[in-house]
Amino acid sequence: MPKGTYFESEQIGIRCSIVRGGSSKGVFFLENDLPGPGSVRDSVLKRVMGTPDVMQIDGLGGTHLITSKIVIVGPSTRDDADVDYTFAQAEITRDVIDYSGNCGNLSAGVGPFAIEAGLIRPQEPVTCVRIHNTNTNTILVAHVPVFNGRPRVKGDFAIAGVPGTGAEIFMDYSLTVGSKTGKMLPTSRVTDHLRLEGGGSLEVTICDVANPAVFVRAKDIGLRGDEMPDEFQSQPGLVDKLREIRGKAAEMIGFSSHWTKVDDESPFIPFVITVAPPLDYRSLGGANVAGREMDLAARHIFMNRCNDAMAGTGSMCIAAASRIPGSVVNEQLPAGQDPKGGTLAIGHPGGVMRVRVLPREADNDAVIGFAALGFGRTARKIMDGTVYVPVSGDSI
């Protein structure tokens, strides 16, 4: 029996924490409290979240993809890291647990969780936690503020889409270039043309930093660039068009045997991210977002739904692509902006996210290198407790 599991007559209790990391929320487990990787673990995690069910009424899932996430943390299997971190995305209406990509927002919760679990010895005022993300086999570095041996919670750092403020955790993603394909530009081209089933073609940029993404101009698919998530689901044919774009990009870079099979063969990545020049709009929370506050507007689509905010990994891919001359992302930047500037402001449904991006000359065959690539997040443990899973033939 894994450590941290408790048997009742008809249910198994497993200790866990609920943690908000950035603009996502997930259920966090220590690795040795769960079965090993495989179908039994997947069955347990689906029951934990209440998947598949649009309401996730019989589990801890929050009915949105950004609140239907799982983090598994354990001692590192690599000498250059302190902990291993595995991310699992639980689908809502489909019977799926996906491990193909990383969650940048929840990665901000890994360092504090590992410190409190005793996996890392805290150092004040900041503890650097080297995190091996097993999904992408890359190293992230979390700079976690610490006080009295515990991760700080209080601070004055604010995130669009998250109420209040907290202590800033800086996430360094400079070592995540080519996360899944080994190349920043998986096709070796700055732009590609996808031939559409309805006729014509679409110019895109496919970039792989933190997680792979296919970038498309909002205007090229009939969008303004300031749409809110509900508008993506309500526009006739738009979800199918985005699925085709994602599928054809996935087929091009070897993630799917045929574009029509992408939801089964690679449901999480690549992301589709629409980009547009800066513009004014109202956020999901009803606040006015001014175009002058951003460098570009972006909408992140994953698992055929539009994110309520911006994925941390998506922001890293946007930032990297924004520094590649001629990319679909780069051409959205306002005229006269220094492409080597150290920050990028991304407008998303929840507001504006500012990330750090400082390019440098590449020291290998990559398009560019990065002296700095990262973003600030806040994280907070919400609950420690025991989640109960009904005993069945495919449970522990």
Beta strands, then each sheet from edge to edge (+ up, - down):
strand 1: 5-7
strand 2: 11-21
strand 3: 24-30
strand 4: 69-75
strand 5: 83-90
strand 6: 97-98
strand 7: 126-133
strand 8: 138-147
strand 9: 150-151
strand 10: 157-158
strand 11: 165-166
strand 12: 169-172
strand 13: 192-195
strand 14: 201-208
strand 15: 212-217
strand 16: 271-276
strand 17: 281-282
strand 18: 288-289
strand 19: 296-302
strand 20: 305-306
strand 21: 343-348
strand 22: 351-360
strand 23: 369-377
strand 24: 379-390
sheet 1: 1+ 2- 3+ 4+ 5- 6+
sheet 2: 1+ 2- 24+
sheet 3: 1+ 2- 3+ 4+ 5- 7- 8+ 9-
sheet 4: 1+ 2- 3+ 4+ 5- 7- 8+ 12- 23+ 22- 21+ 19+ 16- 15- 14+ 13-
sheet 5: 1+ 2- 3+ 4+ 5- 7- 8+ 12- 23+ 22- 21+ 19+ 20-
sheet 6: 10+ 11-
sheet 7: 17+ 18-
end
